[in-house]
Amino acid sequence: MLNMTPYPNSNLASTARLIKPQQTAQPLSNKSFEDWRKYIYDNCGILFQENKKYLLESRLQKRVSHLGFTSFDEYFDHVRFSTAGRDEKKYLYEAITINETFFFRNQPQLDALVTTILPPIIQAKEKFGKSKIRIWSAASSSGEEAYSVAISIIDLLKPKFPNLEIEIVGTDISNAVVETAKKGIYKDYSTRNTSGYYLKKYFRKVDGGLEIDPNIKKLVTFKVMNLYDDISMKSMMNFDVIFCANVLIYFDAQSKIKVIANLYNSLNKSGFLFIGYSETLHNISKAFKLVSFPKTIGYQKE
Ligand SMILES: C[S@@+](CC[C@H](N)C(=O)[O-])C[C@H]1O[C@@H](n2cnc3c(N)ncnc32)[C@H](O)[C@@H]1O
């Protein structure tokens, strides 16, 4: 059980008390680890397994030292109870998440998208005088997945469907990666899997790396969003395709069931969900039809 007394672990007198950087905190106690893992799980669905105490400790350590706390319990109270704690939550999420991503990370999914999935959807929409497709990169990290989708559609589909309108939304719980995504400037590491053809056509060299072409950038919007927050999830509706890759691995079964049920509701009828190579919906959802494509599978809303 969490101790709900305001600032029970602290003798904080003022905000100035917080800004005493680079102290060394006492080690994370077992009790504090339990409090933290429950709090993180309840707030964003990420489960730190019982054997991951040292991992969580090392992730939190930077913020604890930066803010000058002498214990993880003091930091816990700060995040939960202080006004500044509301802002601190974003740094907490940045500290505990893994944001690894790169352009064209899952080429078979992109191939399935442009060759098989989207053409009939576009044709069906055009019959009703509509021309907009909507795609969501959920847990988009710094934006590489969302921009890869945009590049693939512009390069391979737009010539066949000149009236096509494209709306791509990227969301992530971490404010820092969302800001990077909005800038659209990347280091070589991010483009290591990108063909010379695409690099030449859709990127230009700038100070600090390679910048995405403005015509691609304008198709994609990014915002901070927690996939574990039911209210935010209900605002994400009518998507033709959702990519939610390499984030389910951080959730336990209950969190996955909740997130996947919400993603199902966010899809249009017959829309598709793609997840990561190493992820599965086995025992998580029976609502989707499994569809095979060359070297990948997709989950279709029936
Ligand atoms: C490994 S990256 C995956 C990026 C991209 N989808 C890909 O496959 O390359 C996982 C992302 O999930 C985000 N994340 C973790 N928990 C989340 C949550 N509850 N809501 C939204 N995003 C979350 C992290 O911030 C991180 O950027």
The ligand as an SDF file (V2000), in Angstrom:
LIG
                    3D

 27 29  0  0  0  0  0  0  0  0999 V2000
   11.2700    1.2960  -28.5110 C   0  0  0  0  0  0  0  0  0  0  0  0
   10.3360    2.7420  -28.8740 S   0  0  0  0  0  0  0  0  0  0  0  0
    9.4450    2.2450  -30.3430 C   0  0  0  0  0  0  0  0  0  0  0  0
    9.4140    3.3130  -31.3930 C   0  0  0  0  0  0  0  0  0  0  0  0
    8.7640    2.8960  -32.7130 C   0  0  0  0  0  0  0  0  0  0  0  0
    7.4010    2.5170  -32.5480 N   0  0  0  0  0  0  0  0  0  0  0  0
    9.5240    1.7600  -33.3570 C   0  0  0  0  0  0  0  0  0  0  0  0
    9.0440    0.6420  -33.3850 O   0  0  0  0  0  0  0  0  0  0  0  0
   10.6370    1.9960  -33.8560 O   0  0  0  0  0  0  0  0  0  0  0  0
    9.0780    2.6410  -27.5940 C   0  0  0  0  0  0  0  0  0  0  0  0
    8.3850    3.9720  -27.3330 C   0  0  0  0  0  0  0  0  0  0  0  0
    7.2230    3.7410  -26.5480 O   0  0  0  0  0  0  0  0  0  0  0  0
    7.0260    4.8750  -25.7230 C   0  0  0  0  0  0  0  0  0  0  0  0
    6.1150    4.5120  -24.6230 N   0  0  0  0  0  0  0  0  0  0  0  0
    6.3450    3.7180  -23.5530 C   0  0  0  0  0  0  0  0  0  0  0  0
    5.2460    3.6510  -22.7770 N   0  0  0  0  0  0  0  0  0  0  0  0
    4.3010    4.4090  -23.3820 C   0  0  0  0  0  0  0  0  0  0  0  0
    2.9490    4.7280  -23.0650 C   0  0  0  0  0  0  0  0  0  0  0  0
    2.3520    4.2560  -21.9520 N   0  0  0  0  0  0  0  0  0  0  0  0
    2.2740    5.5460  -23.8930 N   0  0  0  0  0  0  0  0  0  0  0  0
    2.8670    6.0450  -25.0190 C   0  0  0  0  0  0  0  0  0  0  0  0
    4.1410    5.7760  -25.3740 N   0  0  0  0  0  0  0  0  0  0  0  0
    4.8460    4.9590  -24.5570 C   0  0  0  0  0  0  0  0  0  0  0  0
    8.4370    5.2340  -25.2750 C   0  0  0  0  0  0  0  0  0  0  0  0
    8.5350    6.5640  -24.8290 O   0  0  0  0  0  0  0  0  0  0  0  0
    9.2530    4.9540  -26.5500 C   0  0  0  0  0  0  0  0  0  0  0  0
    9.4710    6.1210  -27.2970 O   0  0  0  0  0  0  0  0  0  0  0  0
  1  2  1  0
  2  3  1  0
  2 10  1  0
  3  4  1  0
  4  5  1  0
  5  6  1  0
  5  7  1  0
  7  8  2  0
  7  9  1  0
 10 11  1  0
 11 12  1  0
 11 26  1  0
 12 13  1  0
 13 14  1  0
 13 24  1  0
 14 15  1  0
 14 23  1  0
 15 16  2  0
 16 17  1  0
 17 18  1  0
 17 23  2  0
 18 19  1  0
 18 20  2  0
 20 21  1  0
 21 22  2  0
 22 23  1  0
 24 25  1  0
 24 26  1  0
 26 27  1  0
M  CHG  2   2   1   9  -1
M  END
$$$$
